[in-house]
Amino acid sequence: MLGTNSQIEVLLLQLEDEIGRLERLIRREGVVAGRSELLKEMWARRRTLRQLMARRRIEAAKPVVDFQKWRDGGGAIQLFTAQLERHAELSA
């Protein structure tokens, strides 16, 4: 499971870099089988990580923080894990 905000931010930055590289590749060489699906998956993971961070910020701003809501981001962490597992199954 993902942990600290800084770990998630690092993952988000790495994902942003990968998305940028893939988008440039698609612009330069066109759509090749699998690239568009991979890009869609990466966009979904990015949205989920952003959602997790937003929900953590909202929960952290409360006078009394529900640690489970902060940690899970309202289910975003489970969604991200499921996305990674699905990607691993499709890649195998």
N, C-alpha and C positions, 0 to 999 in steps of 0.2 A: 504494500500500500504506500501511496505517496505520503510524505511527512510534512516538513516545514514549508512555509511560504517560499523561502528562498530556493528550495529544491524544485518546487512547482514552477517558479519563475524561470529557472534554468531550463527545465523541460520545455516551457513555452518558447523561450528564446531559440532553443535548438529546433523546435518544430517550425518556428517562423523562418529560420534559415533554410530548412529543408523545403518548405513550401515555396519560398522565393526561388530556390534553385530549380525546382520542378516546373514552376510557372515560366521561368526564363527558357528552360529546355523546350517546353511545349511551344512557346512563341517562336523559338528559333527553328525547331525541327517539325513542328506540327504534332497533332495528336497521334500517338502510337498506342496500339492495344494495351490496355491496362493502366496507362498513365492518367487518364481522366478519372478512372475509378479510384486510383491511389490518391489523387489530388482531392477528390471529394471526401475520402476517409480522413485525410490530414486536416481538411477544413473543419470536419466534424469534431475531431480531437481538439483542435485549437478552440473552437466554440465551447467545448466542455471544460477545458482548463480555464478559460476566461470566466465562465460561469462559476466555477469553483472558487476562483479568487474573489470574484464580486460578492459571492455569498459569504465567504470568510470575512471580508471587510465589513459587510453589513452586520454580521453576528458579533464581530470584535468591537464594533462601535456601541453595542448595547451595554447598559450598566452591569448586567449580570449575563455572562456568556454561557450559553449551553455548549459545552465542549463537543458533544456529539454532533450537533448541527454545524459547528465551526469546522470540525474535522471532515465530515462527510460532504459539506457544501450542499445540503439538501438533496443528496443522492447523486451529485455530480461525480463524486469519486468512484462510485460503483459503475456509473455509465462509462467513465473513462476506462476503467479496468475491462469492462465488457467489450469496448471498442478495440482495445489492444488484443484481447483474446480472439476476437473475430478476425482481426487482421492476421494474427499468427496462424489461424486455421486456414485462411485463404492463401497465405504465402507458402504453406507446407505442401 
